[in-house]
Amino acid sequence: MLATGRAGSRVVGVVVGLLAAAALAACGGGPAVTPTTMAPAGTPDPSAAATTPAAPTPGPGPVTGITATTLAVRLPAPASRVVALPVGHRLLLLGGLVAGTTSAQVLTLDPAGGTVAASGRLPHATHDAGGAVLGGAALVLGGGVQASADWVQSVPVAGGAGTVVGRLPQPRSDHVVASDGTTAYVVGGYATGAELTDVLATTDGVTFHVVAHLVTGVRYAAAALVGGALWVVGGEHGGTQVDTVQRVDLATGAAAVVGHLPAPLSHATATVLDGTLLVVGGLSRGAHLDAIERIDATGAPALVGHLPAAASDVAVAVLGDAAYAVGGEGGTGHPLATVVRLTSGPASPAP
């Protein structure tokens, strides 16, 4: 089960992706739809590539510095645990905790134009969900309010009212979704009192199949797809933060622990910028982090920059040559309304 807040102190710290000394986050039911079909791997949907950027093909790369710049545009209200998806030159921001309440809002953010506006509604309010753009639609998978949910919600990328189009094989929250533009991978998470190890794949949000199992099931982890593999950084297992870097080879389904962080980490967010796997913010031993870290091809972390302020549970998505870190929870646990641009360049100093 999940909770709309997290207990424990929050201070400044370092990065990489999972949730830490915090209580649990929530999710709950929905209207009846056709049950999810479990099937062997199918042919990817070719229409999805037109709306979602393809994942980089090289392994984690050599970015040595990240410049973080706070933009003038702000969210209408502070928000965290939002799903952020790139669509053209804009970001869709779906659900999340808005001013402390689980939300069904859909916003469109244009970082270059400096605008943000309401553009639709989800059928169900949700936070701690994952998302991807597949087949011309923005999908929000799982999450919940007071209990984990299994719904797959779809919103037109141009905005508008959402619908429930499918179900996960089981309720799931606190997971990560990574996509290559044709297939979305649902990684880890929490359900029925335990962390999940299975990695699910879908091309449409309706049919799912298991492609791998993590070495250690984690919730609140950071994960991204790069170099034909899923990289899963940190997270929480059995109520305890972990320091592992797990790699899943999507060609074979083999999973291994390939590295360790210098300290346990959760509630961080991973992204890929210029072919480099980055981990942004997070919590470590109850402290909020401002660090932006690079994970190299061996699983080793290196500090490459800092957020303007420590934050966890930030939504991050890439548009062109920049990543955008939206909202999150600050050092005292309060939600943020900031939009921060991350670009390759001189490393931003600690705040």
C-alpha positions in Angstrom: 0.0 0.0 0.0 1.0 3.6 -0.5 0.5 6.7 1.5 0.1 10.3 0.3 3.1 11.4 2.4 6.3 10.0 3.6 7.6 10.0 7.1 11.1 10.8 8.3 13.4 13.7 8.1 14.4 15.2 4.8 17.6 17.0 4.3 20.1 17.7 1.5 22.1 15.0 -0.2 23.1 13.1 -3.4 21.3 11.3 -6.2 20.1 8.2 -8.1 16.7 6.8 -7.7 14.5 5.2 -5.2 12.5 6.1 -2.1 13.9 6.2 1.3 13.0 6.5 4.9 9.5 7.3 4.0 6.1 5.8 4.5 4.4 4.2 1.6 2.5 5.7 -1.3 -1.0 4.8 -2.5 -3.2 3.7 -5.2 -6.8 2.3 -5.7 -9.4 0.6 -7.9 -11.3 1.6 -11.0 -14.1 0.7 -13.4 -14.3 -2.7 -14.9 -12.5 -3.2 -18.3 -11.4 -6.1 -20.3 -8.8 -8.1 -18.2 -5.2 -7.8 -19.3 -3.9 -10.4 -21.7 -0.7 -12.1 -20.8 1.0 -13.2 -24.0 4.4 -14.0 -25.5 6.4 -11.2 -26.8 4.7 -9.7 -29.9 5.7 -7.4 -32.7 6.3 -3.8 -31.6 3.7 -1.2 -32.7 5.4 0.8 -35.5 3.2 3.8 -35.0 4.6 4.5 -31.5 7.9 5.6 -32.8 6.4 8.7 -34.3 5.4 10.1 -30.9 8.1 8.9 -28.6 11.9 9.4 -29.0 13.8 6.2 -29.5 16.2 5.2 -26.7 19.9 5.9 -27.3 21.8 2.9 -28.6 25.2 3.3 -27.0 25.9 2.3 -23.4 26.1 4.9 -20.6 28.3 7.7 -22.0 30.9 10.3 -21.0 29.0 13.4 -20.0 31.3 15.0 -17.5 29.2 18.0 -16.4 25.6 19.0 -16.1 24.4 22.6 -15.9 21.1 23.1 -14.0 19.1 26.2 -14.7 15.8 27.2 -13.0 13.4 28.5 -15.6 11.0 31.3 -15.1 7.9 29.2 -15.9 6.4 27.4 -12.8 3.7 24.9 -12.2 0.3 26.3 -11.3 0.6 24.5 -8.0 3.5 22.6 -6.3 3.5 19.0 -7.3 5.5 15.8 -6.9 5.4 12.2 -8.1 4.1 13.3 -11.5 4.4 11.3 -14.8 6.3 13.5 -17.3 6.2 12.4 -21.0 7.8 14.2 -24.0 5.5 15.0 -26.9 7.0 17.0 -29.7 8.5 20.2 -28.1 6.2 19.9 -25.1 5.9 17.8 -21.9 2.7 16.2 -20.7 2.5 16.2 -16.9 0.0 13.7 -15.6 -1.4 13.0 -12.2 0.9 13.2 -9.1 0.5 14.8 -5.7 -0.6 18.3 -6.2 -0.5 20.5 -3.1 -0.5 17.2 -1.1 -3.6 15.7 -2.8 -3.5 12.9 -5.4 -4.5 14.5 -8.7 -6.1 13.5 -12.1 -4.8 16.7 -13.8 -3.1 16.7 -17.2 -0.9 19.7 -17.9 1.0 20.7 -21.0 4.4 22.4 -20.4 6.2 24.3 -23.1 9.7 25.0 -21.7 10.8 27.0 -24.7 7.7 29.1 -24.8 7.5 29.5 -21.0 3.9 28.3 -20.7 2.0 25.7 -18.8 -1.7 25.0 -19.1 -4.4 22.4 -18.3 -5.0 20.1 -21.2 -7.1 17.2 -19.9 -8.0 14.9 -17.1 -7.3 11.3 -16.2 -10.3 9.1 -15.3 -8.6 8.3 -12.0 -6.4 10.4 -9.8 -3.1 8.7 -9.3 0.5 9.2 -8.0 3.6 7.0 -7.9 2.7 5.7 -11.4 4.7 5.3 -14.5 4.1 6.3 -18.1 5.0 6.1 -21.7 3.9 7.3 -25.1 2.8 4.4 -27.3 0.7 4.3 -30.5 0.0 8.0 -30.4 -1.4 8.1 -26.8 0.1 9.0 -23.4 -0.3 6.0 -21.1 -0.3 6.1 -17.3 0.2 2.7 -15.7 -0.7 1.8 -12.2 0.0 4.1 -9.2 -2.9 4.8 -6.9 -4.3 6.8 -4.0 -4.6 4.7 -0.9 -3.8 1.3 -2.4 -2.0 0.2 -5.5 -4.0 0.1 -8.7 -3.9 -2.0 -11.9 -5.5 0.5 -14.3 -3.8 1.6 -17.6 -5.1 5.1 -18.4 -4.8 6.7 -21.8 -4.8 10.4 -22.8 -4.6 11.8 -26.3 -1.2 13.4 -26.8 -2.9 16.6 -28.0 -4.9 16.6 -24.7 -8.4 15.8 -23.7 -10.3 13.4 -21.5 -8.6 10.1 -20.6 -10.0 6.6 -20.6 -9.1 3.3 -19.0 -7.8 1.0 -21.8 -6.3 -1.9 -19.9 -5.1 -3.5 -16.7 -1.7 -4.5 -15.4 -1.5 -8.2 -14.5 -1.7 -7.1 -10.8 -2.0 -3.8 -9.0 1.3 -2.0 -8.9 2.7 1.3 -7.6 6.1 2.9 -6.8 7.5 1.4 -10.0 9.3 2.9 -13.0 8.3 2.7 -16.7 11.0 3.0 -19.3 10.3 3.1 -23.1 12.2 2.9 -26.4 9.2 4.4 -28.3 7.6 1.1 -29.3 7.8 -1.0 -26.1 7.3 0.2 -22.5 8.9 -1.7 -19.7 7.4 -1.7 -16.2 10.1 -2.2 -13.7 9.7 -3.3 -10.1 7.3 -1.6 -7.8 5.1 -2.7 -4.9 2.0 -4.8 -4.6 0.2 -6.8 -1.9 2.8 -6.2 0.8 6.0 -6.9 -1.2 8.4 -5.5 -3.8 8.0 -6.9 -7.2 10.9 -8.5 -9.2 9.2 -8.9 -12.6 9.9 -6.7 -15.6 6.8 -6.4 -17.8 6.8 -5.4 -21.5 3.9 -3.9 -23.5 3.4 -2.3 -26.9 -0.1 -1.1 -26.3 -1.0 -1.0 -22.6 -3.3 -3.9 -23.0 -1.2 -7.0 -23.4 1.8 -7.6 -21.1 4.5 -10.2 -20.9 7.3 -10.9 -18.5 10.8 -10.3 -20.0 13.0 -10.6 -16.9 13.2 -10.6 -13.2 15.3 -8.2 -11.1 18.0 -9.7 -8.8 16.3 -7.8 -6.0 12.8 -6.5 -6.1 12.7 -2.8 -5.4 10.2 0.1 -5.2 11.0 3.8 -5.5 14.0 3.0 -7.7 15.4 5.0 -10.6 15.5 3.3 -13.9 16.2 4.0 -17.6 16.8 2.2 -20.9 20.2 2.7 -22.5 22.4 0.5 -24.6 19.9 -2.3 -25.0 19.6 -2.7 -21.3 17.5 -1.5 -18.3 19.5 0.1 -15.6 17.9 0.1 -12.2 19.5 2.2 -9.5 18.8 2.0 -5.8 15.4 1.7 -4.4 13.8 0.2 -1.4 13.5 -3.4 -0.4 11.7 -4.6 2.8 11.5 -1.0 4.1 15.2 -0.5 3.7 17.0 1.6 1.1 19.5 -0.3 -1.1 22.7 0.8 -2.9 22.6 -1.6 -5.8 22.9 -0.8 -9.6 21.1 -3.6 -11.4 21.4 -4.2 -15.2 18.9 -6.2 -17.2 19.9 -7.4 -20.7 16.7 -7.1 -22.7 18.0 -9.5 -25.4 18.5 -12.4 -23.0 16.5 -11.4 -19.9 19.6 -11.8 -17.7 19.8 -9.6 -14.7 22.8 -8.8 -12.5 24.0 -6.4 -9.9 26.9 -4.6 -11.7 27.7 -1.9 -9.2 27.1 -0.2 -5.8 26.4 3.4 -4.8 28.5 4.9 -2.1 25.3 5.1 0.0 21.7 3.7 -0.2 19.4 5.7 -2.4 15.7 5.9 -3.3 13.1 8.4 -4.7 15.6 9.5 -7.3 14.8 9.8 -11.0 16.9 8.4 -13.9 17.1 9.8 -17.4 19.4 9.5 -20.5 21.0 12.7 -21.9 23.5 12.7 -24.7 23.8 8.9 -24.3 24.6 9.2 -20.6 22.6 7.6 -17.8 21.9 10.3 -15.2 20.4 10.0 -11.7 18.7 13.1 -10.3 18.1 14.0 -6.7 16.5 11.4 -4.3 16.7 10.5 -0.7 19.5 8.9 1.2 19.1 7.9 4.9 16.4 10.4 5.3 18.2 13.3 3.6 17.1 14.9 0.4 19.8 15.1 -2.3 20.8 17.8 -4.7 23.3 15.6 -6.6 23.1 14.7 -10.3 25.2 11.6 -10.9 26.3 9.7 -14.0 26.3 5.9 -14.0 28.9 4.5 -16.4 28.9 1.2 -18.3 30.5 -0.6 -15.3 27.8 0.6 -12.9 30.1 3.1 -11.2 28.6 6.5 -10.2 30.3 9.9 -10.6 29.0 13.3 -9.5 28.5 15.6 -12.5 26.4 18.4 -11.1 23.8 19.7 -8.6 20.2 20.7 -8.7 19.5 24.3 -7.5 18.0 22.8 -4.4 17.8 19.3 -2.9 14.7 17.3 -4.1 13.3 13.9 -4.4 10.4 12.4 -6.5 11.1 14.8 -9.4 9.6 14.2 -12.8 12.3 14.2 -15.5 11.9 14.0 -19.3 14.1 14.9 -22.3 13.3 17.3 -25.1 16.0 17.8 -27.7 19.3 18.4 -26.1 18.0 19.1 -22.6 16.3 17.3 -19.8 13.7 19.0 -17.6 13.3 18.3 -13.9 9.7 19.2 -12.9 8.4 19.6 -9.3 9.4 17.1 -6.7 9.6 17.3 -2.9 12.1 19.7 -1.2 14.4 19.3 1.7 11.6 19.7 4.3 9.2 17.4 2.4 7.2 20.3 0.8 6.2 20.0 -2.9 7.9 22.2 -5.5 6.6 24.1 -8.4 9.9 24.6 -10.2 11.0 23.6 -13.7 14.8 23.1 -14.0 16.6 22.6 -17.3 19.6 20.2 -17.4 22.1 20.5 -20.1 25.6 19.1 -20.8 28.1 21.7 -19.8 30.0 23.0 -16.7 28.8 21.2 -13.6 26.5 23.4 -11.5 27.9 23.9 -7.9 26.2 22.7 -4.8 23.4 25.1 -3.6 
